[in-house]
């Protein structure tokens, strides 16, 4: 009783101090509007020796130093007969050591400093990142640029990485969601570098000379943008970086280009047989690039359709109203330089797969035919406006964001104009882009599940699946050989 009284008294004093004695409910609380203006990239852009570009911000709030090197290289640039080379270089750039240090020595030293050093490759960019205490900045920089400029890819770490990656291949068809994502893209993009996959043979063919060659081809000053932040003096840091890269030779930038012509798959059901109790579904077609002028309107439209979590139409209908799925919605996925994909998605029990698909298709049709409501527009627009500042939640995130802008060739005032472009989206614009970029008549319905129970359906939709369109039985490939499984 005494404890409860103390708590009540404390709450009372808090209310008085905040002037909340008359508040009856949460809606009575009033807060000032959040005002945030994004920083100007030009204020942070820096040019280093040998045409290295970068974005640097001093931040003396904590005794930390962060730096990343973003390289224009990713899995898309790997030849078909060397698929997996991006994963191998990701595993060995640090572990394989440098000309003067074993990988274990580098990792042990970073651990001793209480820092971190990591490298990852993506579809078109790779990133080497370092974080250390500011007192260890000099040693951290030495290790960072040694790894970036002088990787040795020693045989033992290389062989271990290949063995581990080949082992992972054995489980690649065991995860339905991964199978769905991979095969959905394969149908939409066809035989294209965007969909090529490694196998045991391609991994085994990768040798030290391949890694050295790919490093020479893409890891050079003009092809890299730095992002750094922390407790340092900007001019001193620039001088230190210039000393580190003084002998780094440049070369002509030569990035491969690939076709943007993709197949037009026949609409219908593409079924992948797996004996599981649920169906994993993606339905849609190719989408747009994020440099499309309609990008902002498409974002708002998709938030209302299925991208806005619990407030979106698909989630409300399939999850809340019908109780068919926990995981459902819609998404536009974007990739640098190529159209992404559009998909409605759901994971539901086998007997309700068909019914869930029908509900999603109905929502695709509805957003094209009926204007969205004022409340839906307000929720969607406010989401993008109020979450805008999250992009700049830390100095390092901000510098990396600016580096990404320059790497991908977007205008440097992108974030300055972002909110105005979101505010300019109207209900009429939403309906216009829904009709322009959502095509129910071209929809591919990819299902991973057990065919018989999915085909049979349930009470609200008795099947069969061919009521949704022509059925195409998709055969998975053996991840070890790349050949179709029988």
N, C-alpha and C positions, 0 to 999 in steps of 0.2 A: 504493500500500500504506500509506504514511504517513497519507494522508488518511482511509482506512478505519479505521485504528487510532485516530485522533483522534475520529472519529465514535462508535466503540464505547466509548471511554473516557467521552465526554460523556454517552452514554446510560446508562452505568453509574452515573456520579455523579448523574444525574437520578433514576434508580430508587432509589438510596440515600437521596437527599434526600426523596423522596416515600414512602419505606418500602415500595417495591414489589419488593424483591429476591426475594421468594418467589412472585411472580405468575407463573403459567404460561400463562394465556390471558385474553382480555378479560373473560370472564364472572366472573373472580375479582375484578375491580375492584368496590369498594363505594362508593356515593355516598350522602350523606344525602338524605332525601326533600325535594323542593322544596316549600317552604311559601310561599304567596303569598296575601295578602289584598287584594282590590281596594279602591281608595280610595272614600270616600263622596262621591257627587256633591254632597251638601249642603254639604260643606266648601269647594266651589269655585264654587257658584252665586252670581252677582252680578246685581243689578238696576241698570240705568243710567237715564238720563233718558228720558222719552217712552216708558216701558214696554218698552225694549229689554232683553232677557234675555241672560245670558252665563255662561260658565264660564271662570275664569281661574286659572292656576297659575304662581307664580314658580318660575323654574329658573335658578340662577346658575352652572350648570356650564359654559356657553358664552356668549359675548357675542352672543346672537342674540335676535330677537324674531319671533314668528309670530302671525298672527291670521287667522281665517276668519269670514266671515259666511255663515250657512246660511239660505237664503230658501225659504219655502214656495211655490215656483213651479217647474214643469217642463213637459215636452212634453205631458203629459196634459191640461194646462189650455188648450192652444191650440185655437182653433176649427178645424173641418174645412177651411174654405176658406182658412185661413192656415197650413196644415201646413208645418213647417220654420221657423216664426218662432222657436222655441226655439234652433235651430241658428244662425239669423241673429243673435239677441241674444247668443249665446255668442261669436260671432266679432267683434261690434262694440261690446260694452259698454266694452272698453278701447280698441280701435283707433279707435272713433268719437269718442274724446275727451270732454271735459267742457265746461262753459260757458266756462271760462277757459283750457283747455289743449287743444292738439291731441293726438291719440292718439300720434303719433310722439314728441312731447315727453315724454309720460308714460313711454313705453317706454324712451326713451333715458336718462331720469333714473334709472329703476329699474335699468337695466343699469349705469350709472355708479356707483350705490351698491353694486353687486355683489349685488343682491337679486333677487327674483322676484315677479311679480304675475300671477295667472291667474284666469280665470273659466270655469266649465263648468256646463252644465245637464244634469240627469238627467230621469228620468220624472216625479218629483214634487218634487224639490228642486234648487236651484242653489247653487253655492258660489263666493264670491270669496275668494281666499287671497293673503296677503302674507307674505313672509319677507325681513327685512333685518337688518343688524347692529344691536345694541342702541343704538349711538351715533347711528344714523340713525332711531331710533324716531319722533321727532316728524315728520320729513319723510315717513316712510313712512305714518304714520297720516293725514297730510293728503292724500296721494295716494289712499290706500285709500278714505277716506270721500268724497272728491271723486268718484271713479269710481262708488261705490255709490249716492250720492245725486243726482249731477248729470250723468248721461251725456247726451251731445248727439247721438249717432248721426248724425254728419255724412255727407253724401251720397256722397262719394268712397269712404270705407271700406265703406259700406253696399253700394254697387253692386259693389265688388270682391268682397265676401263672397258676394253672390248669384251672381255669375258662377262663382266657385269651387265653390259648393255645387251649382249646376246641372251643372257639369262632372263632379262626383263621381257624379251620378245615372247617367251613361252607363255606369259600371262596376258598378253595384249588383247586377246579375244575373250578374256574372262570377265571383263567389266562392261556390262551392257551399255552404260552411258558413253563410254569411250568408243565402243563399236558404232553406236548411233551417230555420234559426232563425225567420226572418220568417214563412214560410208555415206552419210548424207552429203558431205562435201564432195565425195568421189562421184556421186551421181550428178551433182550440179556443175562441177568443174571439169569432169572427165579426166582423161590422161594428161595431166598438166603438172608442172613442178610444184604447184600448190598442194597436190594430193599424193605425190610420190612418197613411198615409205621405205625405210631400210629393211634389210633382211640379214640373215646370217652371213650370206656370201658378201654383201656389200660391206658389212662391218669387218669381216676378216680381211677384205682387200685393202683396208685403210692402213697405211704405214706412216712412218715418221716423215718420209719425204713429202707425202701428201699434206700433212699438217704444216710442215715448213713452207710448202708452196702456197697454201691458202693464207698463211700468215703474211707472207711476202706480198701477196696479191691485194690484200685488203687492209692490213694493219700498217698504215703509214700516215703521216701528219695531216694531209689534206682530207683524209677520209674519217677523221675523228673530231669529235666535239667534247670538250671537257665541261664538267659542272662541279663547282666547289663551293663550300661554305664552311664557316666556323670561326674560331678564335685565332685570327692572324691579321697581319697587316697586308693589305692587297698588293701593294707595290713590292713588298718583300717576297710574297708568295709567287708573284709573276716572275721575279728574278730567279727564284729557285727552280721553278718549272722550266724556264728557258735554259738554265744550265743543264738540267736533266735531259732535255731533248735536243741539245745543241748538235749532236752528231747524227741525229735521226734523218735518214735520207728520204726524200719525197719521191713521188712518181705521179704519172698521169692517172687520174681517176677513170676507171673503166668498169662500170656496173652493168651486169647483164640485163637484158630486157627480154620479156616473154610475151607471148600472145595474150590479148584480152578477148579473144574470140572463144566462147565456150559453147558446149553442146546445148541443145534445147531438149531436155529429156521429156519423154512422153509422160503426161500427167497420169496419176494413178497411185496404186499402193505398191511400195517396194518393201517386201517382207524378208526379214532375216530370222531364221529359225534358231531359237535357243530355248531349252527347257527350263523356263523360269515362270514364276507365278504372276508376274506383272508384264505389262507392255510399256516399252519406252518409245515415245513418238516424237518426231519432228515433222512438221509439214510446212511447205513453203517453196521458195525459189531463190534465185540470186537477188541481192539487194542493191545497194548503192555504195559509192565511195564517200568518205566523210568530207571531201572537198566539194561535193555536190551542193549547189546553192540552196537546195531544199532540205539540207541536212537538219537544220534547226526545227523546221516544221515537222519533219519525220520523227524527230526525237519526241516532240510534244505529242504527236499522234500516237506513237507507240507506247508512251507512258500511259495514255488513256486506254489503249487497247489491251496491253498485257505486260508492259514493262514497269508499271507503277506498283508492284507488289500487291498488298491487300486492297488497294483502291482501284486496281485496274479491272476492266470488264471481264476478261477471261478468268482471272483469279476469283472474282466475285461469283461468276456463274458456275465454273467447274469445281472450285474448291468450297466456297462458302455456301452457295445455294444447293448444289447437288452432292457435296461431300465425296467427290470422286478421286481427289488427288491432293496431296500436300504440295507437290512441285508442279506448277503449271504457269503459263504466261506466254509472252511473245518477246522476241528480241530481233534487233538489227545488229549484226556483227560487222565490224569494219576492219579493213586491212589496208595498209599503206600501198597505194598504187593500183589496187584492184577492187572490183566490186565485192562487197562482203555478202553475207547471206541474210535472208529474212526467214524466220521460222516461228510458228506457234508450236508450243511443246507441252507435253504432259507425261507423267508417269502414273499409271493407274493399274488396277487389277485387270487380269485378262478379259473377264466378262464385260468390262465397261470401256474397253479400248475404243470400240466403234462409236459408242455413245459420246464419249469425251471428244473424239475427233469431230463429230457432228456439231457439238456445242461450240467448239473453237471455230469451225468453218462458218457457223451462223454469225459469230462475232466479227469475223473478217468481212462478211457480207454487210453486216449492220453498220460498221463504221464507214463503209463506202457509200451507203445509201442514206443514212440519217445524220443530221448535224449533231455534234456532241453538245452536251449541256454547258451552261455557264459555270456550274460548280465543277465539272470535270476540267474545264479549261483553267479555272483558277487554281485548282490543286496541282495540275501538271506544270503550269508556268511558274507557280511559286516554288515548286520543288527545285527546278533548275536555277531559279534566282537565289534561293536561300542556301543551296548547297554549293554555289559557285565558289565561295571562298575556300572550300575544302581543297581545291587544287593547289592552293598556296599555304598549306597548313604548316610547313616548315621551310626554312631557307633552302635546304637541300632539295626538297620537293620542287620549290619554285625554280631553282637553277636548272634542274633536270627537265622541268616542263619547258623552259625556254630553249634548252638544247634540243629537245625533241621537235619543237616548232621549226627550228632552223634545219634540222636534219631532214624532216619530211617536206620542207618547202612551203609550209603554210605562212600566211602573212604574219608579220610580227605584231600587228595590232589585233590579232585574233581574239585575245581575251578582253581587250579594250572595248570591242564591239559586240562581244558575245551576248551580254544581257539585253542589249537593244534588239538584237536579232531574235532572241527568245520572246521578248515583249511584243514584237511585231507579228507574231503568229496569231491568227484569228481562227474562229470556228470554221469559216469558209476555207481557209488555207488548209486546215486539218483534213477536211473532207476532200479537198483537191488532191493532196499528196497521198491520201489513202487510196483514191482511185488510180493515181498515177503509178504507185509503187507496190500495191497489193493486188495480186492477180489470181483469184480463186480458180480460174479456168486453166492456169498453168501450174497448179500446185502438185508437188511431189509429196506423197505421204510415206515417210520412212518409219517402219515399225520393227523393233527388236523384241521378240517374244515367242511364245509357244503358239503355233498357228492354229491348232484345232480349237482350243478354248477361246482364243481371240476371234476366230472366224464364227464361232457359235454365238457369241454375244450373250446378252442377258435380257431381263424383263423389258427395259426401256428401249433397247435396240437389239433385236434378235439376230442380226447379221443377215447374210454373210458379208465378208469384207468387200466382195466385188461390187456391192452396192455403192461403195465409195469410189470405184474406178477399177480399171484393169489391174490385175495382180501380177507383179513381177517378182519372182523368187530370186533373191540376191544371195549368191554364194560368197562366203568369206574366203579370204586368202590365208594360206598357211603363213604365219609371220616369219617362220624360219626359212621358207623357200621362196615366198612370193607367188606361189602357184595356188590356183583355186582348190579348196578343200572338196573332197568327194563326199 
